[in-house]
Amino acid sequence: MHALSHGTTSTPTIIAVPPALSLPVIETAFPRKFHPYWPRLREETRAWLLGKRLMPADKVEEHADGLCYTDLMAGYYIGAPDDVLQAIADYSAWFFVWDDRHDRDIVHGRAAAWLRLKDRLHRALDSPGDHLDHGDPVVAGLADSVERLYAFLPGGWNDRFARHFHEVIEAYDREFRNRTEGIVPTVEEYLELRRLTFAHWIWTDLLEPSAGRELPDEVRQNPAYRKAALLSQEFAAWYNDLCSLPKEMAGSEVHNLGISLVIHEELALEEAITEVRRRVEECISEFQDAERDALRFADTLDDGTVGGKETSAAVRACVGNMRNWFSSVYWFHHESGRYRVDSWDDRSTPPYVDNEAAGES
């Protein structure tokens, strides 16, 4: 099986998908789509990363396009207004940079720097306008991206997004402590933590501005809608674990479903990989059932009123994009330089990261 990598040219490059990571059902039953704004999106996010000093100019030039962060979002939030997709893509790129900063703080034992950053991120999330010019680019970048996201829907959505991301920040702090102390969480502990560090509910929240409508609580909490949303995110998190296991083992990571299975379930590495793959495939089949239920639920919301029709259409759009997440995540992992650990000079140090201390001002 092959992925098409757009790279930095107009001619796609064929990249082979390793058999151990190949999922034929994704390639046949989940057609890949791209938002038509995608080429401009890539240019604008590259400029944003540079302007916000989130990556050094040489890293932006050499790695930004090849990391495919914008491709991931352009394959997910289909139908989003261009300005919404741009804000989401910039926030997503920021998220990857923050994730790398978190990793480097752990690797270099910068506990005090991490605690300062954690506190600043909480404050920037609550009052982004006050942090747009913060001296730490990671703080200022979050402030800029979330202030733009907050403009699209009413305050209730903003409060929910902030609440969910506060939980993500705290989960990253738990991961920091686990890695620093060499604690491998049990499988159940890991699954609970992963739903936060992967930001399951953040990416689900962002389906709503993409659809142009805040969904009522009773709609979002409906079992059919919630199950489809959770399965789409679980697939993404566990497939990421499957693909990033070599990188994370090289970097002495402790947070990966495969690692938890080896340590706590006493599986051999190959057995653990097989089990993670089984869970990934189970997510796909269960989603296809949940998707049908969620679309039937959407039909029941169209009660003949204008509001009912609009809510029904928004739910259908959200569920359609949950489906898009499967193909976007799948191809991203085979096109992005983020997972090509075998090509790095140092398997434990990604070539696209700034390995120096940052944000100390």
TIMI-552431 format. One line per 2 residues: their letters; for each residue x, y, z of N, C-alpha, C. Coordinates in steps of 0.02 Angstrom, whole numbers, plus 32768, in hexadecimal, padded with zeros to 4 digits. Atoms other than C-alpha are relative to their C-alpha. Last residue first. Layout:
A = X/Y/Z/X/Y/Z/X/Y/Z  ... $
END
This chain:
SE = 8009/7FBB/7FED/8260/86D5/85E6/7FC2/8009/802C  7FE9/7FF4/7FBC/828A/861D/85E9/7FF5/8048/8018 $
GA = 8034/7FE4/7FD6/821E/85F2/8555/8015/8010/8046  8029/7FCA/801D/8299/857E/8503/7FD1/801B/8035 $
AE = 8030/7FE7/7FD0/8327/8508/8530/7FDB/803B/7FE1  7FE6/7FD5/7FCB/837A/84C4/8493/7FC9/8013/8032 $
ND = 7FEB/8028/7FC6/8345/842E/842E/801C/8029/8039  7FCC/7FD5/7FE4/82E0/8490/83B0/8014/7FE1/8042 $
VY = 800A/7FDE/7FC2/8282/8402/835C/803A/802F/8011  8028/7FC4/8008/827B/83D1/82A5/7FF6/8027/8040 $
PP = 7FD9/7FCB/8020/830B/8354/82A9/7FDB/8042/7FFA  801D/7FED/8040/82B1/82E6/8329/8025/803B/7FE1 $
TS = 8006/7FB7/8006/8329/82AD/83B2/7FE4/8012/7FBB  8023/7FE5/7FC6/8321/81F9/83F1/7FF4/804B/7FFC $
RD = 8044/801B/7FFC/8348/81A6/834A/7FD9/801C/803B  8005/8018/7FBB/83E1/8217/8334/7FB7/7FEB/800A $
DW = 7FBB/800B/7FEB/8410/8233/827E/8002/7FE3/8046  7FE2/7FCC/7FD6/8359/821C/8251/8049/7FEF/8011 $
SD = 7FD9/7FD2/802A/8323/81B1/81BC/8023/8036/8029  7FC7/8023/801D/82EC/811C/8224/802C/802E/7FD6 $
VR = 7FC9/8004/7FD1/827D/818D/828C/803E/7FE0/7FE3  7FCC/8022/8026/820C/81B6/81FA/8040/7FFB/802A $
YR = 7FFC/8047/7FEC/8177/81DC/826A/8037/7FDA/7FDB  8001/8008/7FB7/8175/829A/826C/800C/7FB8/8015 $
GS = 7FBD/800D/7FE9/81A9/82A1/81B5/8005/7FF5/804B  7FDE/7FCF/7FD6/80F1/8296/818C/8046/7FEA/8015 $
EH = 7FE6/7FC9/8028/80B4/822F/80F9/802A/8030/8029  7FD2/801B/8032/8096/8185/8148/801E/8037/7FD4 $
HF = 7FCA/8025/7FE0/8048/81C2/81EA/8033/7FE4/7FCF  7FD1/7FD2/7FDF/7FE4/8246/818F/803C/7FDA/801D $
WY = 7FCF/7FEB/8031/7F96/81C0/8120/8033/8030/801E  7FDC/8039/801E/7F41/8169/81B2/8036/8018/7FD0 $
VS = 7FCE/8018/7FD0/7F12/8206/8211/802B/7FC9/7FE1  7FCE/7FCB/7FF8/7EBB/8251/8179/8037/7FEB/8030 $
SF = 7FD2/8000/8039/7E66/81AD/814B/8036/8035/8009  7FDF/8041/8009/7E1A/8194/81F7/8033/8002/7FC7 $
WN = 7FC7/8004/7FD2/7DF6/824C/821A/8027/7FBF/7FF6  7FC4/7FE7/8023/7D86/8254/8180/803F/7FFA/802A $
RM = 7FEA/8033/8031/7D07/81E4/81D8/8040/8017/7FDD  7FE4/8037/7FD7/7CFD/825D/826A/801A/7FC9/7FD3 $
NG = 7FBA/7FF0/7FF4/7CE7/82E1/81E3/8021/7FD0/8032  7FDA/800A/803E/7C49/8290/81A5/8049/800E/800A $
VC = 7FF5/8048/8006/7C0A/8285/8259/8027/7FF0/7FC0  7FCF/8015/7FCE/7C23/8340/826E/8010/7FB5/7FFA $
AR = 7FBF/7FE7/8014/7BCC/8369/81CA/8036/7FE9/8031  7FEA/8028/8039/7B39/82F8/81F5/8046/8016/7FE9 $
VA = 7FEC/8042/7FE5/7B2D/834B/829F/8019/7FD4/7FC7  7FC0/7FF8/7FDE/7B2C/83F7/824D/8019/7FBE/801C $
AS = 7FCC/7FF8/8032/7AA4/83C4/81D2/8045/8007/8021  7FF8/8040/8021/7A36/8384/825F/8039/8003/7FCD $
TE = 7FDC/802B/7FD1/7A52/8423/82C1/800D/7FBC/7FE2  7FBA/7FE9/7FFC/7A23/848D/822B/8029/7FD5/802F $
KG = 7FDE/8010/8040/7984/8429/8207/804A/8013/8004  7FF7/8048/8003/794F/842E/82BD/8025/7FEB/7FC1 $
GV = 7FCC/8013/7FD0/796B/84E9/82C8/800F/7FB6/7FFD  7FC0/7FE9/801B/7907/850A/8229/803A/7FEA/802D $
TG = 7FF0/7FBA/7FF1/787A/849E/8269/8043/8013/7FE1  8029/7FD4/8029/783D/83FF/8214/800B/804A/800F $
DD = 8046/8004/7FEC/787A/838B/829C/7FD2/802E/7FD9  8023/7FD7/8031/7926/8369/8254/7FB5/7FF9/800A $
LT = 7FFD/7FBA/7FEA/7977/8327/82F2/7FDC/802F/7FD0  8036/7FF3/7FD0/793F/8275/82CD/7FFE/8048/8017 $
DA = 8041/7FFD/8023/79AB/8270/8231/7FC7/8012/802F  8004/7FBF/8022/7A46/829B/8297/7FBE/8008/7FDC $
FR = 800F/7FCE/7FCD/7A23/8204/8306/7FFA/8045/7FE1  8047/8009/7FF2/7A1F/8195/826C/7FE9/8032/8035 $
LA = 8023/7FE1/8038/7AC7/81E0/823C/7FB5/7FF7/8007  7FFB/7FB7/7FF9/7B0C/81B9/82E9/7FDB/8023/7FC8 $
DR = 802D/7FEB/7FCA/7ACD/8105/82E1/8000/804C/8007  8045/800A/8017/7B1D/80EA/8237/7FCF/8017/8035 $
EA = 800E/7FCD/8032/7BC1/8135/8275/7FB8/7FFB/7FE7  8012/7FC4/7FDB/7BBF/80C5/830E/7FEE/8039/7FD1 $
DQ = 8042/800B/7FE2/7BBC/802A/829F/7FE8/803F/8024  802E/8006/8038/7C4C/8069/8232/7FB9/7FF2/8019 $
FE = 8014/7FBE/8017/7CA4/80A2/82CF/7FCD/7FFB/7FC9  8032/7FE5/7FD2/7CA1/7FF3/8317/7FEA/8046/7FEB $
SI = 803F/8023/800B/7CF8/7FAF/827C/7FC9/801A/802F  801A/7FF2/8043/7D80/8033/8280/7FBC/7FDF/7FF7 $
CE = 801A/7FBB/8002/7D9B/802C/833B/7FDF/800F/7FBD  8041/8003/7FDE/7DAE/7F6E/8331/7FE0/8045/8002 $
EV = 802F/801C/8031/7E39/7F85/82B1/7FBA/7FFB/801E  8008/7FCF/8036/7E98/7FF8/8328/7FCB/7FE8/7FCF $
RR = 802B/7FCB/7FE5/7E7C/7F81/83BA/7FF3/8036/7FCB  8044/801C/7FF8/7EC1/7EEF/8355/7FD0/8036/8019 $
RV = 801F/8002/8042/7F57/7F5A/8320/7FB9/7FE4/8003  8011/7FBB/8011/7F7D/7F80/83D6/7FDE/8002/7FBC $
ET = 8039/7FEC/7FD7/7F72/7EC6/83FE/7FEB/8048/7FF1  803B/8022/801A/7FE5/7E94/836F/7FC1/8016/8025 $
IA = 800F/7FDF/8040/8065/7F16/83A5/7FC1/7FE1/7FE1  801D/7FBE/7FF0/805C/7ED3/8456/7FED/8025/7FC1 $
EE = 8044/800C/7FE8/8077/7E21/8419/7FDD/8042/8010  8028/8011/803B/810F/7E59/83B5/7FB7/7FF3/8013 $
LA = 8009/7FC5/8029/8156/7EB0/844F/7FD4/7FF0/7FC3  7FC4/7FF4/8028/813A/7E18/84BE/7FF1/803B/7FD2 $
LE = 8000/8017/8045/80A6/7E2D/8531/8045/800A/7FE2  7FC9/802F/800C/80BC/7E3A/85ED/7FFD/7FE1/7FBA $
EH = 8022/803D/8014/8013/7E8F/8606/8032/7FC9/7FEE  8034/8014/7FCE/805F/7F1B/866E/7FDA/7FC1/7FED $
IV = 7FEB/7FFB/7FBA/8106/7F3E/8618/7FCC/7FE2/802F  7FC3/8027/7FF3/80E6/7F02/8567/800F/7FFE/804A $
LS = 8010/8047/8008/8031/7F3E/8561/803D/7FD5/800E  8027/8015/7FC5/8062/7FE8/85A9/7FEE/7FB6/7FFC $
IG = 7FD2/8003/7FC7/80EA/7FF9/8524/7FDB/7FEA/803F  7FD5/803B/8008/8070/7FCF/8497/8030/7FF7/803B $
LN = 8028/803B/7FEF/7FF1/804C/84D7/802A/7FC1/7FFB  8014/801F/803F/8076/80D2/84D4/7FDA/7FC2/8014 $
HV = 8047/7FF7/8010/80AE/8148/855D/7FF1/7FE6/7FBA  8026/8030/7FD7/8153/810F/85AC/7FB6/8003/7FEF $
ES = 8043/7FEB/7FED/81CC/8160/8531/7FE0/7FCB/802D  800D/8016/7FBB/8285/8133/8530/7FBC/801A/8019 $
GA = 7FFC/7FC6/7FD3/82A1/8199/8491/7FF1/7FF0/8048  7FBE/7FE3/8009/82C8/8102/8424/800C/803A/8030 $
ME = 7FD1/802D/7FDE/822E/80AC/846D/8047/801B/7FFA  8007/7FF6/7FB8/81C8/8144/843D/802C/7FD0/8028 $
KP = 7FE7/7FBF/7FEC/8206/814A/838A/7FFF/8007/804C  7FB6/8000/8007/81EE/808E/8371/801F/8042/8018 $
LS = 7FDF/802B/7FCF/813C/8098/83BD/804D/7FFE/7FF8  7FCB/7FDC/7FDD/8108/812D/8354/8026/7FD5/8032 $
CL = 7FCE/7FE4/802E/80A3/80CF/82D1/803C/801E/8025  7FE5/8035/802A/8042/805E/8347/803A/801A/7FD5 $
DN = 7FD5/802A/7FD6/802A/80E7/83C7/8022/7FCA/7FD7  7FC4/7FD9/7FF2/7FE9/815C/833F/8031/7FD8/802B $
YW = 7FD8/8008/803D/7F71/80D3/830B/8041/8028/8006  7FE1/8042/7FFF/7F39/80CE/83C0/8028/7FF2/7FC0 $
AA = 7FCF/8006/7FCA/7F1A/8188/83CC/8025/7FBE/7FFD  7FC7/7FD4/800F/7EC5/8198/8323/8037/7FF8/8034 $
FE = 7FDB/801A/8039/7E55/8101/833D/803F/8029/7FF5  7FDB/803A/7FE7/7E26/813F/83EA/8029/7FE1/7FC7 $
QS = 7FC5/7FE9/7FDD/7DF7/81E7/839E/802A/7FC6/801B  7FD5/7FE1/8031/7D7F/819F/831E/8041/8018/801F $
LL = 7FDE/8033/8028/7D3B/8128/83A1/802E/801F/7FCC  7FCB/8020/7FD9/7D16/81B6/841A/8026/7FCD/7FD6 $
AA = 7FC9/7FD1/7FF5/7CB6/821D/839A/803A/7FDF/8025  7FDE/7FF7/8040/7C4E/8189/8360/803B/802F/8008 $
KR = 7FDB/803C/800F/7C25/815E/8414/8027/8006/7FBF  7FC5/8003/7FD7/7BF6/8210/843F/802B/7FC2/7FF1 $
YA = 7FD0/7FCD/8015/7B7E/8222/83AF/8041/7FF9/8026  7FEC/8010/8044/7B25/817D/83D2/8035/8031/7FE6 $
PN = 7FD2/803A/8003/7B23/8196/848E/8019/7FF0/7FBA  8026/803A/8018/7AD7/8246/8482/802F/7FC5/7FF6 $
QR = 7FFE/8036/7FD0/7B48/82B7/84E9/7FD7/7FC3/7FEB  7FBB/8017/7FF8/7B6E/832C/8458/8004/7FC4/802F $
VE = 7FEA/801D/803F/7AB5/833A/842D/8046/7FE3/8007  8024/803F/8008/7A78/8354/84DF/8011/7FDD/7FBE $
DP = 7FE4/8035/7FD5/7B00/83D5/84FB/7FDF/7FBD/7FF3  8019/8001/7FBB/7AC5/843E/8467/801D/7FC5/8027 $
LE = 8031/8034/7FF4/7B38/8444/83CF/7FE8/8003/8048  7FF5/801F/7FC0/7B8E/84E8/83A4/7FC9/7FCD/800D $
RG = 8036/8000/7FCE/7B7B/8509/82EB/8017/7FDE/8040  8022/7FBF/7FFA/7BE6/8534/8255/7FCA/8003/8034 $
AS = 8044/8009/8019/7C14/8480/8228/7FD7/8041/8006  7FF9/8016/8046/7CCD/84A7/823A/7FBC/7FF8/7FDF $
PE = 7FF6/7FC5/802A/7CA2/850B/82D6/800A/7FEE/7FB7  803A/7FD3/7FFF/7C56/8468/8317/800B/8042/7FDB $
LL = 802E/8012/8035/7CDA/83E9/82E3/7FC7/8033/7FFB  7FF2/7FD8/803B/7D54/8447/8350/7FD7/7FEC/7FC3 $
DT = 801D/7FBC/7FFA/7D06/83FE/83EC/8007/8027/7FC0  8049/8009/8009/7D34/834F/83AE/7FDC/8043/8006 $
WI = 800A/8009/8048/7DEA/8382/8398/7FB6/7FF5/7FF0  7FEF/7FC2/8022/7DE7/83C6/8449/7FF3/7FFA/7FB5 $
WH = 803D/7FD5/8000/7D89/8330/848D/800E/8044/7FE3  803B/801B/8021/7E0E/82B2/845C/7FC7/8033/7FFA $
AF = 8033/7FCB/8006/7EA0/831E/8492/7FC2/7FEA/7FDA  800F/7FFD/8047/7F27/8299/8471/7FCB/8035/7FF2 $
TL = 7FC3/7FE8/8022/7F6A/82BE/851F/7FF7/8002/7FB5  7FF2/7FBA/7FF1/7EB9/82B3/8565/803E/8019/7FDB $
RR = 8039/7FD9/8019/7E79/8213/8518/8009/804A/800C  7FF7/7FF5/8048/7F28/81CE/8533/7FC6/8028/7FE3 $
LE = 7FD3/7FC7/800A/7F1A/81E3/85F0/8005/8012/7FB6  8021/7FC5/7FE5/7E81/8171/85FA/802B/803E/7FF4 $
LY = 8038/7FEF/802C/7ECE/80F1/8586/7FDC/803E/8017  7FE7/7FE3/803E/7F72/80F5/85E7/7FC6/8016/7FD3 $
EE = 7FE9/7FBC/7FF0/7F20/80DA/868F/8017/8023/7FC0  803B/7FD7/7FF4/7EC1/8046/8646/8013/8048/8011 $
VT = 8026/7FF8/803E/7F5E/7FFA/85F9/7FC4/802E/800C  8022/803E/8013/7FC6/8019/8695/7FD7/800D/7FC1 $
PV = 8045/800B/7FE7/8031/80B5/8694/7FE5/7FBC/7FEB  8029/8016/8039/80EE/80A5/8679/7FB9/7FF4/8019 $
IG = 803D/8025/7FF0/8145/810B/8700/7FDA/7FEF/7FBF  7FFD/8042/801F/81F9/813D/86D7/7FC3/7FD5/800E $
ET = 7FF6/8033/7FCC/81FA/81CD/8754/8001/7FB9/7FE4  7FC7/7FED/7FD6/8215/8255/86D3/8010/7FCA/8033 $
RN = 7FC2/800B/8026/81A3/81FD/8658/803D/8011/802A  7FF7/8047/800F/8115/81EC/86D4/8042/7FF3/7FDD $
RF = 7FEB/8021/7FC2/812A/829D/8715/800D/7FB6/7FF3  7FBD/7FE7/7FEF/8124/82E9/8667/801A/7FDB/803D $
ER = 7FD1/8024/802B/808F/827B/8639/8048/8015/800F  7FFC/8044/7FE6/8032/82BE/86D0/8031/7FD6/7FD6 $
DY = 7FD9/7FFD/7FC2/805C/836F/8698/8007/7FBB/801F  7FBA/7FFB/8015/801F/8347/85E8/802D/8005/803D $
AE = 7FED/8044/8014/7F7C/830F/8638/8049/7FFF/7FE8  7FF2/8025/7FC3/7F71/83B8/8690/8014/7FB8/7FF1 $
IV = 7FC2/7FE5/7FE3/7F81/8411/85E9/8013/7FDA/803F  7FC9/8019/8029/7EFC/83A0/859C/8043/8017/801D $
EH = 7FF6/8047/7FEE/7E83/83C2/862B/803B/7FE2/7FD9  7FE1/7FFF/7FBD/7E98/847F/8611/800F/7FB8/8016 $
FH = 7FB8/7FF9/800A/7E74/8458/855A/8025/8009/8042  7FE1/803D/801C/7DCA/840C/857F/804C/8009/7FF9 $
RA = 8002/8034/7FCC/7D97/849C/85EF/8023/7FC0/7FE8  7FCD/7FEF/7FCE/7DD1/851B/856D/8002/7FCB/8037 $
FR = 7FBE/800A/801D/7D6E/84C5/84E4/8037/800D/8033  7FF6/8048/8004/7CD4/84BD/8553/8045/7FF0/7FE4 $
DN = 7FF5/8019/7FBC/7CE0/8574/8582/800E/7FB5/8000  7FBD/7FEA/7FE8/7CF7/85A6/84CD/800F/7FE4/8045 $
WG = 7FCF/802B/8022/7C60/853E/8497/8046/8011/8019  8006/8043/7FE4/7BF4/8594/8519/8031/7FD0/7FE1 $
GP = 7FD6/800B/7FC5/7C37/863D/84E4/7FFC/7FBB/801F  8010/7FDD/7FC1/7BE9/8638/8438/802B/7FEA/803A $
LF = 803E/8018/7FE2/7C42/85F8/839B/7FF3/8023/8042  802D/801F/8030/7CC7/8637/8322/7FBC/7FEC/801C $
AY = 8029/7FCF/8024/7D29/86B7/8385/7FC8/7FE0/7FD6  8036/7FE9/7FD5/7D70/863D/8406/7FCF/802E/7FDC $
LR = 8032/8035/7FFB/7DD6/85E7/837F/7FC4/8017/8028  8022/8006/8040/7E31/8689/8358/7FC9/7FCB/8002 $
EV = 8029/7FC3/8007/7E59/86A7/840E/7FDA/7FFF/7FBF  8040/800A/7FDE/7E8E/85F0/8417/7FD5/803F/7FFE $
SD = 802B/8032/8021/7F12/8603/838F/7FBD/7FF8/8023  8017/7FEA/8041/7F5D/86A6/83CD/7FCF/7FCF/7FE1 $
AL = 802D/7FC7/7FF8/7F66/8675/8484/7FE3/8016/7FBC  8040/801A/7FE8/7FB0/85CB/845A/7FCE/8039/8005 $
GA = 801F/8026/8036/8036/861D/83F1/7FBE/7FE2/8014  801E/7FD1/802E/805D/869F/8477/7FDC/7FDC/7FC7 $
VV = 8038/7FE0/7FDD/807A/8616/84F8/7FDC/8030/7FD0  8033/8034/7FF7/80E5/85AD/8482/7FC3/801C/8024 $
PD = 8028/800C/803C/8142/8648/8447/7FCA/7FCB/8008  7FF8/8047/8012/817A/8672/84FA/7FD4/7FF3/7FC3 $
GH = 7FBC/800D/8017/818A/872E/8505/800E/7FB9/7FED  7FD6/801F/7FCE/80CF/8749/8510/8044/7FEF/7FE3 $
DL = 7FBB/7FE9/8008/8089/87C0/848E/802F/7FE2/8034  7FEE/8001/8047/7FE0/876B/8476/8049/8014/7FF4 $
HD = 7FC2/8026/8009/7FD3/8744/8530/8019/7FFF/7FB8  7FCC/7FE5/7FD4/7F4E/87BD/8570/8044/7FE0/7FF4 $
GP = 7FEF/7FBC/8014/7ED9/879A/84DF/8038/801F/8028  7FD0/7FFF/8037/7EE2/86E0/8504/8015/8046/7FEC $
SD = 8000/7FB9/8016/7E8F/86F1/85AE/8032/8009/7FC8  8038/7FDC/7FE2/7E59/8644/85EB/7FFD/8049/7FEA $
LA = 803E/801F/8016/7EC9/85E0/8576/7FC3/8027/801A  800C/7FE9/8045/7F5A/8656/8594/7FBF/7FE5/7FE4 $
RH = 8016/7FBA/7FFE/7F4C/8638/864F/7FF1/801B/7FBA  8041/7FFB/7FDF/7F50/857B/8640/7FE6/8047/7FFD $
LR = 8031/8018/8030/7FDF/8589/85C4/7FBA/8001/801D  800D/7FCB/8031/8043/85F6/863B/7FCC/7FEA/7FCC $
DK = 8028/7FCB/7FE0/8032/8578/86C9/7FEE/8036/7FCE  8042/801A/7FF1/806C/84E8/865B/7FD3/8036/801D $
LR = 8026/8002/803E/80FD/854D/8618/7FB9/7FE9/800C  8010/7FBB/8013/813B/8576/86C6/7FD6/8002/7FC1 $
LW = 8033/7FE8/7FD2/812C/84BF/86FA/7FED/8049/7FF1  8041/801D/8012/818A/8489/865D/7FC9/801A/802E $
AA = 8017/7FDF/803D/8219/8503/867E/7FBC/7FE5/7FEB  8016/7FBD/7FED/8229/84C4/8730/7FE5/8025/7FC3 $
AR = 803E/8003/7FDB/8230/840F/86F6/7FE5/8045/8011  8011/7FBB/7FF2/82B5/8429/8671/7FBC/8004/8024 $
GH = 800B/7FF7/7FB8/82FE/837A/867B/7FED/8047/8013  7FCA/7FD9/7FE3/8347/837D/85CB/7FF4/8012/8049 $
VI = 7FBF/801D/8012/82DD/82F0/8586/8039/8024/8023  7FF7/803F/7FDC/8243/832C/85E3/8046/7FE5/7FF4 $
DR = 7FFA/7FEE/7FB9/8251/83E0/85A7/800A/7FC1/802B  7FBC/7FE8/7FF5/8273/839C/84F8/800B/8015/8049 $
DH = 7FD1/8039/8005/81D2/8336/84FA/8048/8016/800F  800C/802A/7FC5/8169/83C9/8537/8032/7FC6/8001 $
RD = 7FE1/7FDA/7FC9/81B5/8437/84AF/7FFA/7FD8/8042  7FB7/8008/8005/818B/83B2/842E/8024/8025/8038 $
DW = 7FF1/8045/7FF0/80D6/83AA/8468/804B/7FF3/7FFE  8005/8006/7FB7/80CD/8468/8465/8012/7FB9/8017 $
VF = 7FC5/7FDE/7FE6/810A/8468/83B1/8002/7FFC/804C  7FC6/802A/800D/8089/83E4/8384/8040/8020/801B $
FW = 8005/803B/7FD4/7FFF/8447/83D8/803D/7FD2/7FF7  7FE9/7FEB/7FBE/8035/84E9/8380/8002/7FC3/802F $
AS = 7FB8/7FFA/8007/8020/8490/82D9/801F/8015/8042  7FE5/8044/8004/7F72/845B/8311/804C/8002/7FFA $
YD = 8003/801C/7FBD/7F47/850D/8347/801E/7FBA/8001  7FCC/7FDD/7FDA/7F82/854F/829F/8002/7FE5/8048 $
AI = 7FBF/8018/8017/7F1B/84CB/8245/8039/8021/8026  7FF6/8044/7FE7/7E81/84F1/82AE/8045/7FE6/7FEC $
AQ = 7FF5/7FFB/7FB7/7E8F/85AC/828E/800D/7FBB/801E  7FBE/7FE1/7FF4/7EA6/858E/81D4/800F/8004/804A $
LV = 7FCD/8033/800C/7E13/8514/81CE/8046/801D/800D  8004/8031/7FC9/7DA3/8596/8220/8037/7FCC/7FF7 $
DD = 7FE0/7FE2/7FC5/7DDE/861E/81A9/7FFD/7FD2/803C  7FB7/7FFB/8005/7DBD/85AF/8112/8020/801C/803E $
PA = 7FEC/7FC1/8020/7D0D/8581/8148/804C/8007/8001  7FF5/7FC7/7FD4/7D06/84C9/817A/800C/803F/7FD7 $
GI = 803C/7FD6/7FFC/7CBE/8451/80FA/8007/803C/802E  801B/7FF0/8043/7D42/83CB/8115/7FC0/8029/8009 $
YY = 8037/7FD1/7FF7/7D8F/83D3/81C3/7FE5/8018/7FBC  802F/800F/7FC8/7DF8/8336/81B7/7FC3/802D/7FFE $
GA = 8023/803E/800F/7E64/832D/811A/7FCA/7FEE/8032  8024/7FF6/803F/7E96/83E3/8126/7FDC/7FC1/7FE9 $
ML = 803D/7FDB/7FF2/7EC3/83C6/81DD/7FD6/800A/7FC1  8028/8025/7FCF/7F40/833C/81BA/7FBE/8023/800C $
DT = 8022/8036/8024/7F82/8391/811E/7FD0/7FDB/802E  803B/7FE3/8020/7FA7/842B/8187/7FD9/7FCC/7FD8 $
YC = 8031/7FEF/7FCD/801B/83C8/81F9/7FC0/801C/7FE1  8045/800C/8017/8073/8379/8163/7FCB/8010/8035 $
LG = 8021/801A/7FC4/811F/836D/81B8/7FB5/7FF6/7FF4  7FF8/8049/7FFB/816C/837C/810B/7FE0/7FE2/803E $
DA = 802C/8022/8030/8125/842B/80F4/8003/7FB5/8008  8047/7FF1/7FF4/8171/846E/8195/7FD1/7FDB/7FD0 $
HE = 802A/8035/7FE7/8219/8412/818A/7FB4/800E/8000  7FEC/8045/800F/82A1/846D/812B/7FCA/7FCD/8011 $
EV = 7FEF/8009/8047/825F/851F/811F/800B/7FB6/7FEF  803D/7FF5/8027/8208/851C/81C8/800E/7FF1/7FB6 $
KD = 802A/803B/7FF5/82A3/84CF/8219/7FBF/8006/7FD8  7FE3/8038/8025/8314/8553/81CB/7FD7/7FC1/8008 $
AP = 800A/7FF9/8048/82A0/85DF/8204/801C/7FC5/7FD8  7FCD/7FD7/8020/829E/85A2/82B7/7FF7/8000/7FB5 $
ML = 7FCA/8029/801B/81F6/8558/82ED/8034/802F/7FE2  800C/8042/7FE3/8172/85A8/835C/8032/7FCC/7FE6 $
RK = 7FBF/801A/7FE6/81B6/8656/8337/7FF8/7FBC/8022  8008/8008/7FB8/8103/8698/8323/803E/7FE3/8021 $
GL = 800F/7FBF/7FE2/812A/86DB/8276/7FFA/7FFD/804B  7FC5/7FD5/8004/817E/8639/8241/7FF5/8042/8024 $
LW = 7FCC/801E/7FD7/80F4/85C7/827D/803E/802C/8002  8014/7FF5/7FBA/8074/863E/8231/8034/7FE3/8030 $
AR = 7FF1/7FBA/7FF0/80CD/8642/8188/7FF0/800F/804A  7FB8/7FFA/8001/80CC/8583/8181/8015/8047/8014 $
TE = 7FE8/801C/7FC1/8016/8587/81B6/804C/8002/8004  8011/7FD3/7FC9/7FEB/85FE/8128/8019/7FE5/8044 $
ER = 7FD8/7FC3/8004/8046/859C/80A1/7FF5/802D/803D  7FBA/8013/7FF5/7FFC/84F4/80D4/802C/803F/8001 $
LR = 7FFA/800F/7FB9/7F4D/853D/80E0/8049/7FF1/8011  7FF6/7FBF/7FDF/7F5D/8588/8032/800B/7FF5/804B $
PW = 7FBF/7FE3/8015/7F78/84DA/7FE9/800E/8043/8022  7FC2/801E/7FE7/7EED/8490/805A/8041/8020/7FE6 $
YP = 7FD4/7FCA/7FE8/7E5F/8509/8034/8046/7FE7/8010  7FE4/7FDC/803A/7E07/8484/7FCA/802F/8039/8014 $
HF = 8023/7FC0/8004/7DF5/8416/8067/801F/8028/7FC5  7FDB/7FC5/7FEC/7E42/836E/803F/7FD3/803E/7FFA $
KR = 8017/7FC0/801B/7DED/82C5/8037/802E/8037/8018  7FDD/7FC4/7FE7/7E28/8212/804F/7FE6/803E/7FDD $
PF = 7FDE/7FD8/8033/7DAC/8186/8030/801E/8040/801D  7FFD/7FBC/7FE4/7D87/811D/80CB/8025/802D/7FCE $
AT = 8042/7FEB/7FE7/7D4C/8072/808E/7FFE/8047/801C  8038/800F/802D/7DDC/803F/801E/7FBE/801E/8017 $
EI = 7FF0/7FEE/8045/7E7C/8087/8069/7FC6/7FF5/7FD0  7FFC/7FB6/8004/7E39/8083/8119/8008/8015/7FB7 $
VP = 8043/7FE7/7FFA/7E03/7FCC/8104/7FFF/804D/7FFF  8024/7FFD/8040/7EAF/7FA1/80BF/7FB9/801C/8006 $
LS = 8046/800E/7FEF/7F04/7FD1/8163/7FD7/8005/7FC0  8031/7FF9/8035/7FC1/7FC9/8149/7FBB/7FEC/8018 $
LA = 8029/7FC5/7FF2/802C/7FE2/81E3/7FC9/800B/7FCD  8017/8003/7FBA/8080/7F38/81E9/7FD2/8039/8013 $
PP = 8036/8031/7FF7/8086/7F36/812A/7FE5/7FFE/8047  7FE8/8042/7FE9/80EE/7FD6/8128/7FC6/7FD0/800B $
VA = 8019/800B/7FBD/8098/8060/80C4/8018/7FBB/8017  801B/8041/7FF0/8104/808A/802D/7FE8/7FFF/8048 $
II = 7FE1/801A/7FC3/811A/8141/8002/7FDF/7FBF/8012  801E/803D/7FE6/80F5/817E/7F52/8028/7FE8/803C $
TP = 7FCE/8034/7FF9/8126/8233/7F36/7FE0/7FC2/801F  8002/802C/7FC6/80A3/82AD/7EF8/8038/7FCC/7FFD $
TS = 8000/8046/8015/80D9/832E/7E76/8001/7FD2/803D  8043/8010/8018/80A8/83E0/7EA1/7FFA/7FB8/7FEA $
TT = 8008/7FF6/8048/8143/83F5/7F0B/7FB9/7FEE/7FED  7FFB/7FB9/800E/8166/840F/7FC4/7FF9/800E/7FB5 $
GH = 7FBF/7FE2/7FF6/812D/8363/7FFD/7FFF/804B/7FF3  7FFE/7FC5/802A/8087/8329/7FB3/8042/8025/8006 $
SL = 7FE4/7FC7/7FDB/809F/827B/7FFA/8007/803B/7FD1  7FEA/7FCB/802D/802C/81FA/7FAD/8017/803A/802A $
AH = 801A/7FBF/7FF0/8022/8160/801B/801A/8031/7FCC  7FD7/7FC5/8006/803C/80B0/7FDC/7FDA/803F/8015 $
M = 802A/7FC5/8000/8000/8000/8000/802C/803E/8000 $
END
